[in-house]
Amino acid sequence: MTVSEMMLEAVKSGSMVRKMFEEGRRLKAIHGISNVFDYSLGNPDLSPPKGFAEGLREAGQRTERGLHGYMPNAGLPEARDKLAGHLRGIHGLGEIGPEMVVMTVGAAGALNVVLKTIVEKGDEILVPAPYFMEYGFYAANHGAKVVPVETAEGFRPDPGRLAAAMTGRTKALLICSPNNPTGVVYSKDEIAEIGTLLGERRRKTGQDIVLIADEPYRKIVFGDVEVPSVFGAHDNSVVVTSFSKDLSLGGERIGYLCASPRMPGVGKFVEAATLANRILGYVNAPALMQRLVAGLTEDCVDVRVYRERSRMLREALVGMGYRVVEPEGTFYLFPESPLADDLAFVEILRKRLILAVPGTGFGTKGFFRLSLCLDEDMIGRSLGGFAKALEESGHIG
Ligand SMILES: Cc1ncc(COP(=O)(O)O)c(C=O)c1O
């Protein structure tokens, strides 16, 4: 067999999100695009902010030699510089400099770079569940494994369970806030508690666990919800992110990592991450995109659209009898499945041409994820299907 056992297994378990996305393409070819309610993939449907098209037009006029050539593997100095300035504001840390920033191929690239930089074979990465399923593949890429840790009521982080899950092999705790798939945003107190937990572990055992904050949804929050910085809570921390969601640039593959300036040995970490970026085959993040996003650090798609979709669908679902935690951000809802078997319920939805991803795909059975990357008209026309699916599952409202 040409294909490795590991990849055969990976293809089999695959990403349920991607599988549903492919199923959506098949169903749309049969029933027409406007008749399939595709809540499967977190693929923003809003156009990037105006400044992006303007920047692209300007960039198209430039003809200097070397503009599209290779560059230092950590990224263009001017892009890292602008991002560092932006990050100083967000994290309230004047010590953040361009030398802590590495431009990456999306948040996925950043996560792989961080994991390659820190893990030894057999290491464990704690992740509060439910979690973005690709984490498991990324950890495996580098010989580590993900250890899912159940969350408390409302998908809040549970320090007791996190402490109980730590072993001598725990290398990192990977959190995602605002969270995919639940939309939960960790509060300042919760981040502080996580910091305290990791600090206690270090004091008691000498083990300095890395806190990785995956933050591609940082700007997609509702109302005055704040996303607290992890840098103040734990010195050994790193933020990974991208412009895939807040600028709707998922296909352009641009993101970055920023290590805390207080991380012990931060210089060595960034040096290793820069080499990891190259030898993982990314070499460097796309040059054109680095230039563009550096000028758009304060921009964002219109979050009110996602908020309104979220409110509209959640209220409708709750009105029918579904139970749905109220998200504080992102463009996801994570309702409880009316059937304990979430795969069976997602199949009931699929028959009504509603595509959702089973919670099992995020390490939490009994739920399903809806991604609100479809317009209000489609959401409105899908409501009848949700009501009938609930009825079919035996919950008559
Ligand atoms: C939580 C989370 N992390 C990372 C990624 C990967 O982001 P990117 O497409 O920027 O690589 C995604 C994409 O959906 C995500 O939801």
Ligand as a Chemical Component Dictionary entry (heavy atoms), coordinates in Angstrom:
data_LIG
# 
_chem_comp.id                   LIG 
_chem_comp.type                 NON-POLYMER 
_chem_comp.pdbx_formal_charge   0 
_chem_comp.three_letter_code    LIG 
# 
loop_
_chem_comp_atom.comp_id 
_chem_comp_atom.atom_id 
_chem_comp_atom.alt_atom_id 
_chem_comp_atom.type_symbol 
_chem_comp_atom.charge 
_chem_comp_atom.model_Cartn_x 
_chem_comp_atom.model_Cartn_y 
_chem_comp_atom.model_Cartn_z 
_chem_comp_atom.pdbx_ordinal 
LIG C1 C1 C 0 -10.821 27.318 16.262 1  
LIG C2 C2 C 0 -10.111 27.358 14.960 2  
LIG N1 N1 N 0 -8.768  27.329 14.952 3  
LIG C3 C3 C 0 -8.085  27.347 13.811 4  
LIG C4 C4 C 0 -8.722  27.378 12.585 5  
LIG C5 C5 C 0 -7.929  27.399 11.343 6  
LIG O1 O1 O 0 -7.942  28.699 10.842 7  
LIG P1 P1 P 0 -7.245  29.102 9.486  8  
LIG O2 O2 O 0 -8.193  28.800 8.385  9  
LIG O3 O3 O 0 -6.963  30.545 9.621  10 
LIG O4 O4 O 0 -6.006  28.310 9.360  11 
LIG C6 C6 C 0 -10.117 27.392 12.539 12 
LIG C7 C7 C 0 -10.834 27.383 11.260 13 
LIG O5 O5 O 0 -12.011 27.171 11.160 14 
LIG C8 C8 C 0 -10.832 27.391 13.759 15 
LIG O6 O6 O 0 -12.165 27.408 13.799 16 
# 
loop_
_chem_comp_bond.comp_id 
_chem_comp_bond.atom_id_1 
_chem_comp_bond.atom_id_2 
_chem_comp_bond.value_order 
_chem_comp_bond.pdbx_ordinal 
LIG C1 C2 SING 1  
LIG C2 N1 SING 2  
LIG C2 C8 DOUB 3  
LIG N1 C3 DOUB 4  
LIG C3 C4 SING 5  
LIG C4 C5 SING 6  
LIG C4 C6 DOUB 7  
LIG C5 O1 SING 8  
LIG O1 P1 SING 9  
LIG P1 O2 DOUB 10 
LIG P1 O3 SING 11 
LIG P1 O4 SING 12 
LIG C6 C7 SING 13 
LIG C6 C8 SING 14 
LIG C7 O5 DOUB 15 
LIG C8 O6 SING 16 
# 
